[in-house]
Amino acid sequence: MDWTNAQLPDPQPSTPAPTEPDRRLHDRYTVQVQAELREEGADFPLRLETTDLSRGGCYVQLLMPLSLGACVRVTLWLDGCPIVVRGRVVTRHPQFGNGIMFAEFEGQGEQLLKRYLDGITA
């Protein structure tokens, strides 16, 4: 699998489910970005793609989702550039996936993510 090229994003923000109030601070975009997810204390990372991405977090599909509150380290590959961020699992949907809230970016990660997402809407 080629980790250096993310698929082109859908330029439309995805919409929240009509039955749940939207608590997000940032627009969410339907975009598949290569990611590596490592739960704190785990020996091996999970390699997957995001289904949604925003400045505040992402959603990933997992058949066996992580527990709510789990601390994770996420590496996103945006245009071939790795962005590392620490986060926390904030939603869990059995046999479907997890919502990850970003907490702390390493280096220039937050600025790079902002630039990437700004490019989607430009």
N, C-alpha and C positions, 0 to 999 in steps of 0.2 A: 504494500500500500504506500502511495506517495504522500508523505506528511508535509511536503513543502507547498502544495497548492490546494488551497481551500476552494470549494465550489463557489460559484458566483452567488451572492445573496439575493433573496427576494427583496425588492426595494420597498415593499409594503410592510409596515409594522403589523405584527399579528395582534389579534384582538383577544381579550380575556373572555373566559366563559361568562355568559350573561347572568348566571346565577350567583357568581361570586363577585364581591366588590373588588375593584382593582386597587391594590395597595402599593403598586410600583411607583418609584420615584423617577424612573427613566423609561423611555420608549423601548419596547421589546421588538426584535426583528426575527423573522423566520429565516434562519441562516444555518447551514451546515458547515461547521468549522472543525477541523481535526483537533482532538483534545486527548490529553492524558490525565487521568484522575487517580490520585493516590490517597486513600483514606489513611489518617494518622495511625501509625503502628502497623500498617500492612506491608508485606514483603514485596508485593508486585503491584504495578499500576494497572489500571484498566485503560485500554485504548478504545476510543469511541469518537462520535461526532456530536456536536450540539444540535439541538433541534430549534432552539431559540437562544438569542444572545442580546444582552443589554449592557450598559455601563455598570449596572448593579449586580449582574449575575447571569446564569444560564440554566437551561434545562437539558438534561441528557436522558436518553432512553436506556434503561437497564432492566433485564428480566428479573434480577434479584436486587432491588433497590437498597441503597444504604439506609441506615437508621436516621431518624430525625435527630438533628443536633450534632451529627458526626462532623468532625473537623477534617477538611480535605485540602490537598494541594492540587491545583489545576494548572496544567500547561496548555495554552491555546496557541495554535500556529496560524498567525494572521499574515497572509502574503509572504509565507516562508520565514517569518520572524516569530520565535517563541516568546510568549508572554506568560509569566508565572504569577499566580495569585493564590493566596490562602483564602479559604472560604468555609462555609458551613452549610450543611444540608438543612433546608427550611421547608421543603415539601417532599412527601413520599407517596407515590401511587403504586401499590402492589402490582407486580408483573408489568410495569410500564416504565417508571423512571423516577428521577429526582430533580428538584429545583435546588440550585446551588446559589447562595448569596455570597458575593465577593466581599471580602473584609480588608485584605491588605495586599497591595500589588508590590512586586519586587521591581526595583529600578524604575525605568520609564514606562512600565507596563500600562499604567492607567492612561497616560497620554497617547500611547500607541493604539490602545483599544478605542479611545475617543476618536482618533483620526480615522481608524478603520470604519467605525460606525457612521461617522460624518460622511464618509465616502459613499455609503450606501444610499443616503438621501440626496446626495448632490446630483 
